[in-house]
Amino acid sequence: MTVLPEPPTGTGPLARREARLAWALLFPTLAAVSLVVVLPLLAVFWISFKPVGLADLRPPAPLVREDLRGRPEAAGDAATLRYRLRNSSQTRPVLGVTLSDTIPDGLEVTAPDPRCTLDGRTLLCDLGDWEGGAREEIEIGVTVTQAFLDSGADPAASPARITGRAQNVLASGEFTLANFARIFDGDEFWRVLSATLFYTVFGTIGALVLGLFAAMLLDRSFRGRGILRGLFLFPYVAPVIAVAFTWVTLLDPFSGSVNALLLRMGAIDTPINFFGQRPLALIMVTVFEIWRYFPLSFLFILARMQSIPEDMYEAADMDGASPFQKFWHLSLPQLLGILSVLFLLRFIWTFNKFDDIFLLTGGNAGTRTLTVNVYEQAFAVSNIGAGAAVAVVIFACLLLFSILFFRYVSREEGL
């Protein structure tokens, strides 16, 4: 009897060498993922604890403008070489500010500023530390010569050089919880979260149900099926700005075709502001979400349905099963896996959706979701820290949902 060698246990030198080789091959991918995903995520967490506004993204810096006052017309006329300086930040200091410039040829200094020293034609001014919003003005008395008038030189042709040290708030050790306190203060956050959950849950479920219905409708072979499949994909492949503008135009309370038709039919007495009143606006943006993204569910479900063996349905027909019984006991168990994956993906994508709501309502009339809140905090209110804090809340919500999904749903479906 031949004795076969035992398979390697995975702990020998060869196995360890293969593991090192595998990690070496995976390192470029892991590094790329870290750069693209992990680093921006860490940056958002970092900013969420910073008291940073939109204007603070650029570090404070001293600025200077130079001009010649007095309009001298003849040699010997007096004039003033003026430097207007300011701190670019209204709140952050700039330390050790210095100004240096070269006095143009043909200008003779008569009254230097006491904060400045003159070495030949080089002007050097030590202005010390500036608080936020500080402004300074330096005036140097000069007389003009004929050579200056003949040359037509511009004092600002050789720009003054100004330097200073300032700390970027993003790189400082200053942290705060005020951003989170601001977004959780009052009932506004919970209204926004409720609108987000309504939009996400019903938009996701509606897209799955409508996609399932469309897949069942086009699963059988009939003439013109290919054309209908192409038409069903139109909402998903059309540019979002085009379809959103079409919906807003059709449902406009004053010039929209839908209101005009309903008024003509006598179904309503006054026009309906579909995107301008609560809670109808939230319902309408959810309907738009369902209509626009059901084709994705339709494609995946249809592909899975066409892979189900026909033998099961033929056996069910022989046993006298009704169409509903065949769907409930044969089709649905086969589709649970793809439906679970689609629910996970659509939930995450819908929860992060921004452009649809912003184009339809701008977040008004009770349609402000967490993603719209990120935009408003960061750009409308110019509070980058609060916007990043809302983004962290979005990440926490999606992380909690993913954990629950993989803990309960995916285990039941074998995913």
Summary of the structure (lengths in Angstrom):
residues: 415
radius of gyration: 34.4
end to end distance: 42.9
largest distance: 119.3
contacts: 1192
relative contact order: 0.10
helix: 56%
strand: 14%
